[in-house]
Amino acid sequence: MNIPSLNIRPRNGRPFVLAILLVLLTPAVRGDERVDLPREWQLQPAESAAVGPASPEWGTVLDGPFRWKHALRRVKRWAKLNVNTVHSLWYRQTLAIPAAWKGNRVWVDFRRIEGDAIVFCGDRRIGELLRPGGEIELTPAITFGADNDLRVFVTRDYTDISRGFEQDPLRYRTRGPKGRNLSVTRWGQGITAPVTLIRRPTPAAISGVFIRTSWRQKQLSADFDIETTQALAGAQIEVVVADGEGKTVLSFGRKPVTLAAGRSTEAIATDWADPIPWELEAPHFYTLTARLIGPDGVLDTLPPQRFGFREIWTEGRHVYLNGHVSRWRMEWTSFGINANSVSLLKLLGRNVVYAQNNPTAWWCDWSETPYYNDALLDLLDESGIGLLLPAPSISNIRDLALRDATARADFQREIELWVRRYRNRPCLLAWCVSMNSFNPRNAIHPDTMGQRSNYTHHQAKAIEGAASMVKSLDPTRLVYGHADGNLTDLATANTYPNFMPLQEVEDYPEIWAAKGNMPYIAAEYSLPYNGSFYNKSQFLGTEFSAIYFGNEAYRQEPEALLRQTVEIGLGNRGHGNSIGKAIPNFPMYWTLRRLYVTHSDRAWRTWGIQGWHYFNFGVGYGDPPGAKFNRFSRYAALTEPVTARPSWANPNYDMHRATIHRQDPRLLCGRDHPKTDRSGLGWARQPPSRCPLAVAQGKGSAR
């Protein structure tokens, strides 16, 4: 069998030669092919899609947010160009499509475009691709066995696009006069994530699959997306599941299907009595392959799709994973997670991370939409670390999607694209649809937190509406809003006890443990929050420490800290971000923090709180030496895995590791909830006595 090469290159660059095994030679061995295009594109400013590129000269740019500005400045022709006046761009690559691909369909899939796009192949305009991207078919313009010129006109100000700014309701509401009123110069622009070239056989191809597993029903289901060029009768789908060694463990047999022309989804399911589940900290994988068979033979073969068998749901105050109570020890993705730093994450006992669904991440002036790369998601899958992932956010558009049909349709379209990208990831436990957009007090107050509420506020209805839209596309995962109340699947709040008496912090979940009917997450939690050591630009670290330690706080205050007090206070630009300058001369910082973290972590785990995330990015767990890093991705700077306590670790590392490994996260306290000593203020120095703790061994009660 000859293996033709697929040549993909920027016009003025060296060719990238990718060998593609073309299984097109006989009807019995078919299957689509996916090839990532080179991440380098040719680039030049654009005026209009109607007139084509204006210059024979091109710069080069790697995909990524805002990189186009620097790329243009590197070219002498545009070195003095005011890039803030550039609102449209041309991108270009050359595709050398093998002659053996003739008779197949060719597509490109843009994982993220910032701006709307018009795609050209050769001299032919293919069509519009509205933001945030997706698939578009090139087949009618492809010359097989020859070079094909792929050009993409990308515009952030809607030049030559069939809709204007006002007709793009998600972005108009976010960026426009009723939103943040952002100048177009602050909007993202360009091809800013990988692009994939796809070959699909005709007359029918499997273009995707959503694998759904149910632990309670012991069932595996697969929803196959099928593309056909003509109606087909007498077709069948055959499915096989294999373990990690390639051994067949399950076969669906063949299911007859009748396929209409165009796109359709065919569902197939079978019972599975004894799957090995994917678990937090114990990942296990299977692969699913499928064949679409016609009357005359195999029409298409789905490449092996990796998946984990797991089911997540809620009952009362608990989250269940595969039949047992699941507790989450949380960090966020801004930790800087990669193949080296995941070892530190594990040493700290973390088993779930969340990607913050910051409202600015959607249709605003960061990247126009988020993007999560396969390397990160593969790492979490393979490490058995759960992920709470954003979905398109309701925070900025609020109830617009409930009362405007166009906005609702656009919101639904973007949710569909988003869910499809990530839907087969076993690490993905929950979708987040909002952040800090509602913040009801009853989700923060201890007497009402985690008790489902029938809110009448329009934003609560918007959050529930967005959650329902996500659930309609993916019923296999939980949905919630970050700090947005006692609604959806998880009650959440930004819970900052700050300098609340320690006894009250320990007993904070007591009423929830008796009356709560939802799992509760402190989406942001800090003891104490670094910003609370300040009164605006006045640093009061010693004064706040004295609440607990009295005159001892003043005796421990060194002269060096007194001399720095004004500078530290004036350096606070938010979140107490100058606290790092104070800590070397502020011994009570660690004394106070250790008191809070040690006692509250023990108590909250005992009460059964689902999870809480320490909002600790300013100080972290210590700074890796000799590396420049951003505090929002600090541990991505690690150059090798961490196998023991790093020499550069600060006391945060020690206290968090100690609270994790001192006890099991599924602690029980006899038959009842923990009762702690409420006798006066002595607890500030003498830890309160507690009832004996029974440790729940294993994964909890089977359901």
Secondary structure, DSSP 8 states (H G I E B T S, - for coil): ----EEEEE-TTS--EEEE-----SSTTS---EEEE--SEEEEEE-S-TTT--S-S--EEEESSTTHHHHHHHTSGGGTT--GGG--EEEEEEEEEE-GGGTTSEEEEEES-EESEEEEEETTEEEEEE-TT-EEEE-GGG--TTEEEEEEEEEESS-TT-SS-GGG-HHHHHHHSTTTT---GGGS--EE-S-EEEEEE-SSEEEEEEEEEEETTTTEEEEEEEEEESS-EEEEEEEEEEE-TTS-EEEEEEEEEEEE-SEEEEEEEEEE-SS----BTTB---EEEEEEEEETTEEEEEEEEEEE----EEEETTEEEETTEE----EEEGGGT-STTTHHHHHHTT--EEE----GGGSSSSSSSS----HHHHHHHHHHT-EEEEE-S-STTTTTHHHH-HHHHHHHHHHHHHHHHHHTT-TTEEEEEEEESS---GGGTSTTTTTS-----SHHHHHHHHHHHHHHHH-TTSEEEEET-BS-SSSEEEEE--TTS-HHHHHTTTHHHHHH--S-EEEEEE-TT-GGGGEETTEE-HHHHHHHHHTHHHHHT--HHHHHHHHHHHHT--STTTTHHHHGGG-HHHHHHHHHHHHHHHHHHHHHT--EEEE--TTTTTB--TT----TTSGGGG-SS---S--TTB-HHHHHHHHHHHSS-TTEE-TTS------STTGGGTS-------EE--TT----
